[in-house]
Amino acid sequence: MLNYPIRFEPILKEKIWGGNKLRNILNKDSNREDLGESWEISGLKGDISVVANGPLKGKTLNDLLVEYKERLLGEKNFKKFSTKFPLLIKFIDAKTELSVQLHPNDEIARKRHNSFGKTEMWYIMQADEGAEINIGFKKSTSEAEYLEHLNSGKITNLLNFEKVKKGDSFFINPGKVHAIGAGVLLAEIQQTSDITYRIFDWGRIDSEGKSRELHTDLALDAIDFERKEDFRNKYSRIKNHSTNIATSEYFTTNFLPVNGNIVKDYSHLDSFVIYMCVSGEAEVTVGENSEKIIQGQTLLIPAENNQVQITSEGAELLEIFVV
């Protein structure tokens, strides 16, 4: 039952800052003009992914975890996470800026929210001319300086902004302030957590004239006030070769451009593998079972499958696993 590439129904999220690129560029099935996120694989309560293809169609990700355990996750991952899927996989379109925010680490999230913390990374799929992101502070700052700027509405004077283009990638450790800027379409890989501390929202109000909640007090002991050059991922682009973009205790992400036919041997890997297609299209084959993947789609390869064949005339994939 697990010997095929599994696709899930996207869980689409309207957002005050969302746009139409998920629909127009990534072909998500929605007429909304404020579509902000497509949750591709999710084990979060209330947003559990449902299988869209093959003999497991209609089953939830949780159903699969309970029934197949280490055959799906890998032995080490099942021992660590049991029936909780460790990653949340998304595509995000920011028509306007997201709030300036940060995420707590595992310790704080466990204590306050009974949740994992949130370490994440971004891969820029498309960016309008001049688009940028906020990531971290311009310089190391203090709590007092931070609060002074926050309370006076001048917090942006402390923030570090980076111009972005297609192919750029960033790693966001817990505690690092960050915001996706207007005009950015990206892929996001993160721990399974939806805990966000919003500290600044650009004076934005919703359709009812209300401001969104800020989490000033919760954020204080979770913020990393140090300026650190630890956020930009550097990697190579070698045809038909997996090149590491980011490695952490929570996930590993590789860049895999495919042109022709390749076979990936995962017999050494004690983990599921996720493919996110960030450009082009490919055919992914496990045993005798194949699935097409196009830009904006995601496939899960269960851990018990040791070999995957990928065929394409030109696709770019993110290859993700947990070790």
GIQUIGI-V888237 format. One record per residue. N is the residue number from 1. RES is the residue in three letters. NEAR is the number of other C-alpha atoms within 10 Angstrom. Layout:
N:RES:NEAR
N:RES:NEAR
This chain:
1:MET:7
2:LEU:18
3:ASN:19
4:TYR:24
5:PRO:26
6:ILE:21
7:ARG:24
8:PHE:24
9:GLU:20
10:PRO:22
11:ILE:17
12:LEU:20
13:LYS:14
14:GLU:15
15:LYS:16
16:ILE:19
17:TRP:19
18:GLY:24
19:GLY:24
20:ASN:20
21:LYS:22
22:LEU:27
23:ARG:18
24:ASN:12
25:ILE:12
26:LEU:19
27:ASN:14
28:LYS:18
29:ASP:11
30:SER:14
31:ASN:10
32:ARG:15
33:GLU:17
34:ASP:20
35:LEU:25
36:GLY:26
37:GLU:24
38:SER:24
39:TRP:22
40:GLU:23
41:ILE:27
42:SER:26
43:GLY:22
44:LEU:18
45:LYS:8
46:GLY:7
47:ASP:12
48:ILE:18
49:SER:23
50:VAL:24
51:VAL:21
52:ALA:16
53:ASN:16
54:GLY:16
55:PRO:13
56:LEU:18
57:LYS:14
58:GLY:15
59:LYS:15
60:THR:18
61:LEU:22
62:ASN:20
63:ASP:16
64:LEU:18
65:LEU:19
66:VAL:13
67:GLU:12
68:TYR:17
69:LYS:21
70:GLU:22
71:ARG:19
72:LEU:25
73:LEU:29
74:GLY:20
75:GLU:16
76:LYS:14
77:ASN:22
78:PHE:19
79:LYS:12
80:LYS:10
81:PHE:12
82:SER:16
83:THR:21
84:LYS:19
85:PHE:20
86:PRO:23
87:LEU:24
88:LEU:20
89:ILE:21
90:LYS:24
91:PHE:27
92:ILE:24
93:ASP:31
94:ALA:27
95:LYS:24
96:THR:16
97:GLU:22
98:LEU:24
99:SER:23
100:VAL:24
101:GLN:24
102:LEU:28
103:HIS:27
104:PRO:29
105:ASN:19
106:ASP:18
107:GLU:13
108:ILE:17
109:ALA:19
110:ARG:13
111:LYS:10
112:ARG:10
113:HIS:14
114:ASN:11
115:SER:18
116:PHE:20
117:GLY:25
118:LYS:25
119:THR:26
120:GLU:22
121:MET:22
122:TRP:24
123:TYR:23
124:ILE:20
125:MET:22
126:GLN:21
127:ALA:22
128:ASP:14
129:GLU:11
130:GLY:13
131:ALA:18
132:GLU:20
133:ILE:21
134:ASN:23
135:ILE:25
136:GLY:30
137:PHE:23
138:LYS:16
139:LYS:13
140:SER:12
141:THR:14
142:SER:12
143:GLU:12
144:ALA:9
145:GLU:12
146:TYR:16
147:LEU:15
148:GLU:13
149:HIS:14
150:LEU:17
151:ASN:10
152:SER:8
153:GLY:13
154:LYS:14
155:ILE:19
156:THR:16
157:ASN:11
158:LEU:17
159:LEU:18
160:ASN:16
161:PHE:19
162:GLU:15
163:LYS:13
164:VAL:21
165:LYS:19
166:LYS:15
167:GLY:16
168:ASP:18
169:SER:22
170:PHE:21
171:PHE:23
172:ILE:21
173:ASN:22
174:PRO:18
175:GLY:24
176:LYS:24
177:VAL:26
178:HIS:23
179:ALA:22
180:ILE:25
181:GLY:26
182:ALA:21
183:GLY:22
184:VAL:26
185:LEU:29
186:LEU:25
187:ALA:23
188:GLU:21
189:ILE:23
190:GLN:21
191:GLN:19
192:THR:23
193:SER:22
194:ASP:14
195:ILE:16
196:THR:17
197:TYR:24
198:ARG:22
199:ILE:21
200:PHE:22
201:ASP:17
202:TRP:14
203:GLY:9
204:ARG:13
205:ILE:12
206:ASP:9
207:SER:7
208:GLU:6
209:GLY:8
210:LYS:9
211:SER:13
212:ARG:15
213:GLU:11
214:LEU:17
215:HIS:15
216:THR:16
217:ASP:10
218:LEU:16
219:ALA:20
220:LEU:16
221:ASP:13
222:ALA:19
223:ILE:20
224:ASP:22
225:PHE:20
226:GLU:15
227:ARG:15
228:LYS:14
229:GLU:7
230:ASP:11
231:PHE:16
232:ARG:17
233:ASN:16
234:LYS:11
235:TYR:15
236:SER:13
237:ARG:15
238:ILE:12
239:LYS:16
240:ASN:20
241:HIS:15
242:SER:19
243:THR:18
244:ASN:19
245:ILE:23
246:ALA:19
247:THR:16
248:SER:13
249:GLU:8
250:TYR:17
251:PHE:19
252:THR:18
253:THR:22
254:ASN:20
255:PHE:27
256:LEU:24
257:PRO:23
258:VAL:23
259:ASN:16
260:GLY:14
261:ASN:13
262:ILE:15
263:VAL:13
264:LYS:13
265:ASP:12
266:TYR:16
267:SER:12
268:HIS:7
269:LEU:16
270:ASP:21
271:SER:26
272:PHE:23
273:VAL:23
274:ILE:23
275:TYR:23
276:MET:27
277:CYS:25
278:VAL:28
279:SER:19
280:GLY:17
281:GLU:21
282:ALA:24
283:GLU:16
284:VAL:22
285:THR:20
286:VAL:19
287:GLY:13
288:GLU:7
289:ASN:11
290:SER:17
291:GLU:18
292:LYS:17
293:ILE:25
294:ILE:20
295:GLN:19
296:GLY:24
297:GLN:25
298:THR:27
299:LEU:22
300:LEU:20
301:ILE:26
302:PRO:23
303:ALA:24
304:GLU:21
305:ASN:22
306:ASN:18
307:GLN:14
308:VAL:19
309:GLN:15
310:ILE:22
311:THR:18
312:SER:19
313:GLU:12
314:GLY:15
315:ALA:24
316:GLU:24
317:LEU:25
318:LEU:24
319:GLU:20
320:ILE:23
321:PHE:23
322:VAL:22
323:VAL:15
